[in-house]
Every structure is written in structure tokens, then in C-alpha cells.
Amino acid sequence: MFTNTTCERFYYLVDAVVYLVDAADKERFAESKKELDGLLSDDSLANVPFLVLGNKIDIPIAASEEELRYYLGLSNFTTGKGNVNLSDSNVRPLEVFMCSIVRKMGYGEGFKWMSQYIK
């Protein structure tokens, strides 16, 4: 089992981060925000693209994309979907995509978005 300290030693090898959130488990959003904030504030991940996937949208009680952005504190911090040229800026690519892993939907667009930023 890895601890956070163990994992941090390998951050310099990371090309991108995929952060998966259970969009149907709203009681754990605060915990998820705390973990995500820790990753986003780590200097060794400062230039790494972040793809946040809100999973389980096939469940009726799942949060909407706007709700998930709000609870994770990302409402004004994402960089935009599609082809967004950030090469001349000092902005980290960060975006939220909603998905259902079991229904095989949504995450493909997220990975396609993220692939444009992997060097």
C-alpha cells in the first residue's frame, strides 16, 4: 500500500492526473475537495493537466456538472472543453467531464481533451 509520502516521490513522473469522483455520493464531496485541493497545490504537479471525472451520472441522485464544480471549488478555475491552446500561458489545463463508467459514456471525451496536453 502506498502512502501519500510514498506517492509524492513519484509525482515528477506524472504526465497527467485523472481524478475520479463519485457524483452520486454527495456526502463525501468535502473529503474529495480536500484531496483534490492537496493535489492541485502540490508544486511538483503544477504543470500537469488535471481531468476531473464525475462518475455515476446514470444514477438519478448524481450531482450535475455545475453542482460538482461548485462543491469541488472549480466553478471559475477550469480551462474549457475542446481544443484550448494554453501553450503560451502559465495556466494548468483543468476540466470536469461527467461520465458513467458502467454505461461507457462521457469519459472518452475527457481523455480526448486531456490527450492534447500530454507532452
C-alpha positions as CSV (number, residue, x, y, z in Angstrom):
1,M,0.0,0.0,0.0
2,F,1.2,3.5,-0.9
3,T,1.0,6.4,1.5
4,N,0.8,10.0,0.3
5,T,4.5,10.5,1.1
6,T,5.4,7.4,-1.0
7,C,3.3,8.6,-3.9
8,E,4.7,12.1,-3.8
9,R,8.2,10.8,-4.6
10,F,6.8,9.7,-8.0
11,Y,5.0,12.9,-8.9
12,Y,7.8,14.0,-11.2
13,L,7.0,11.0,-13.4
14,V,3.3,12.0,-13.8
15,D,2.2,13.3,-17.2
16,A,-1.5,13.9,-16.2
17,V,-3.9,13.3,-13.4
18,V,-7.3,11.7,-13.7
19,Y,-9.3,12.4,-10.6
20,L,-12.5,10.3,-10.4
21,V,-15.3,11.5,-8.1
22,D,-18.5,9.5,-7.2
23,A,-21.1,12.1,-8.3
24,A,-23.8,10.2,-6.5
25,D,-22.0,10.3,-3.1
26,K,-22.6,13.9,-2.2
27,E,-21.8,13.3,1.5
28,R,-18.2,12.8,0.5
29,F,-17.7,15.8,-1.7
30,A,-16.0,17.8,1.1
31,E,-13.5,14.9,1.5
32,S,-13.0,14.7,-2.2
33,K,-12.4,18.5,-2.4
34,K,-9.8,18.3,0.3
35,E,-7.9,15.6,-1.5
36,L,-8.2,17.4,-4.9
37,D,-7.0,20.7,-3.3
38,G,-4.0,18.8,-1.9
39,L,-3.0,17.5,-5.4
40,L,-3.7,20.9,-7.1
41,S,-1.5,22.7,-4.6
42,D,1.5,20.3,-4.9
43,D,4.3,22.2,-6.6
44,S,5.5,19.0,-8.3
45,L,2.2,18.8,-10.1
46,A,1.9,22.5,-11.0
47,N,2.2,22.0,-14.8
48,V,0.3,18.7,-15.0
49,P,-3.1,18.6,-16.7
50,F,-6.0,17.5,-14.4
51,L,-9.1,15.7,-15.7
52,V,-11.8,15.5,-13.1
53,L,-14.4,12.8,-13.9
54,G,-17.8,12.9,-12.2
55,N,-18.8,9.3,-12.4
56,K,-22.2,7.6,-11.9
57,I,-24.3,10.0,-13.8
58,D,-26.5,7.0,-14.6
59,I,-27.8,7.2,-11.1
60,P,-30.7,9.7,-10.7
61,I,-29.4,11.3,-7.5
62,A,-26.0,12.1,-9.0
63,A,-24.8,15.7,-9.0
64,S,-24.9,17.7,-12.1
65,E,-21.7,19.1,-13.6
66,E,-22.4,22.5,-12.3
67,E,-23.1,21.1,-8.8
68,L,-19.9,19.1,-8.8
69,R,-17.9,22.1,-10.0
70,Y,-19.4,24.1,-7.1
71,Y,-18.7,21.6,-4.4
72,L,-15.1,20.9,-5.6
73,G,-14.4,24.7,-5.8
74,L,-13.8,24.5,-9.6
75,S,-16.5,26.9,-10.8
76,N,-14.1,29.5,-12.0
77,F,-10.9,27.5,-12.4
78,T,-11.4,25.2,-15.4
79,T,-9.8,26.0,-18.7
80,G,-12.5,25.0,-21.2
81,K,-13.5,21.9,-23.2
82,G,-12.4,21.3,-26.7
83,N,-9.1,22.5,-28.2
84,V,-7.9,25.2,-25.9
85,N,-4.4,26.5,-26.7
86,L,-2.7,27.0,-23.4
87,S,0.9,26.7,-24.6
88,D,1.6,30.4,-24.4
89,S,0.2,30.8,-20.9
90,N,1.2,29.6,-17.5
91,V,-2.3,28.0,-16.9
92,R,-2.6,24.4,-15.9
93,P,-5.2,22.5,-18.0
94,L,-8.1,21.6,-15.7
95,E,-11.5,20.4,-16.8
96,V,-14.6,18.5,-15.5
97,F,-16.3,15.9,-17.5
98,M,-19.3,13.9,-16.3
99,C,-19.4,10.2,-17.1
100,S,-20.8,6.7,-16.4
101,I,-18.1,4.1,-16.4
102,V,-20.7,1.2,-16.3
103,R,-22.6,2.8,-19.2
104,K,-19.4,3.5,-21.1
105,M,-20.2,7.2,-21.6
106,G,-18.6,10.6,-21.1
107,Y,-15.0,9.6,-20.1
108,G,-13.9,9.3,-23.7
109,E,-14.4,13.0,-24.3
110,G,-12.4,13.6,-21.1
111,F,-9.5,11.5,-22.2
112,K,-9.5,13.1,-25.6
113,W,-9.4,16.5,-24.0
114,M,-6.6,15.5,-21.7
115,S,-4.5,14.0,-24.5
116,Q,-4.0,17.3,-26.2
117,Y,-2.0,18.5,-23.2
118,I,0.3,15.5,-22.6
119,K,3.8,16.1,-23.8
